[in-house]
């Protein structure tokens, strides 16, 4: 199986992850870890009038988890709270555009899990 | 040792596979696979004095397997208890010791920061266990002075150490530690060492030794607990049930157990797997430890030097003056272990990433969340080593760390 998951977009986001500054103030936050991998994320959101205006994440872990969180953070900026609540994993996985084995799936979805946790 | 891979069907079925995860589990040669299949196809039956022919044959093969394993480590057959593996051996031993009266109340138990969780956790569950962890030196050796725990001068009730680290490859000198604590119960975790160095139980000073079949080129689901005769006789049964009794009564105080080793093997054992394990032992003996140790030592030296040459690699392995097996854990600086392992896997190189069931070692000693581990077996060659080195350099290039 010659399936390269370390494609350009993944490596790009891994080396220069987006939205990694801590927010001055936030309305929602979460902190989760993936024990199989040792990946960790702290996520903060600012939701004003039902819209995501700011997002910041500090993700510590493998390239897939960092790229996943970075790509997700760009995607949800400007979206409404309702849209995020309805968002399913497949949306993010489509964005990543790679086929993941079950063990790496958890890495890719770390940011997504943190997001769901923050808006619970 | 030329072309050993041809004896292992896995390589024909996975062309191009560079299998370097032997510390996790080893591949199986044809005689082992055939032994298991033959048992099930030709003489499958339960053991233990079943009068019919198949049962007698199965019993003979099972007890022959015990003798073969005993001879392999220079023990008596009644000192060999078949278990489900190293973890099973250590868990059962810990529970039996708790009921044995061989440990005092609030027992002091010494282990090390190098240990696998299976040689730590079973001891922590002993009631009121006072755990002490021996430190690890900069050269990945177990330090002789205690650095943690209260009552530093107190003689321990039990000491359990590894014979060979599944992360750093460090091969320890058990006698050095066991001599220091003459009154303690002395346990040795030999899961990693048995497949790679000749074991003579009479020279190791251990009361109990545990190892696994699947790392020894044998089946999964089988392992061994070796114990000194007199201790096994004193120890309460590891497990209770059919086959380990002389008499059973409604008044439990009247129950009588069988002699050793039967006393410690309750229920229908892993018959097929024990027979498979014996074949694995015979396979190794046909090749001979002299050749195996020489080849693995050469590879260990070669790999160590090659890995040391790469600046971006942080290697957790002792210097060549220290005795070590061909197990190499490392990190490429700036790249997460999982990414390294993934990229190596994409090139058909099987390694493992994570903490390798040694969180204490990784957190307290290596101060890393995880590592990549490449571990060699008797079928691995210089070509495998070269492939690994080349691929590691490719990974470094791809992530532009260089």
Boltz contact constraints between the chains, C-beta under 6 A:
constraints:
  - contact:
      token1: [A, 37]
      token2: [B, 338]
      max_distance: 6.0
  - contact:
      token1: [A, 38]
      token2: [B, 369]
      max_distance: 6.0
  - contact:
      token1: [A, 38]
      token2: [B, 370]
      max_distance: 6.0
  - contact:
      token1: [A, 62]
      token2: [B, 336]
      max_distance: 6.0
  - contact:
      token1: [A, 62]
      token2: [B, 338]
      max_distance: 6.0
  - contact:
      token1: [A, 62]
      token2: [B, 339]
      max_distance: 6.0
  - contact:
      token1: [A, 63]
      token2: [B, 339]
      max_distance: 6.0
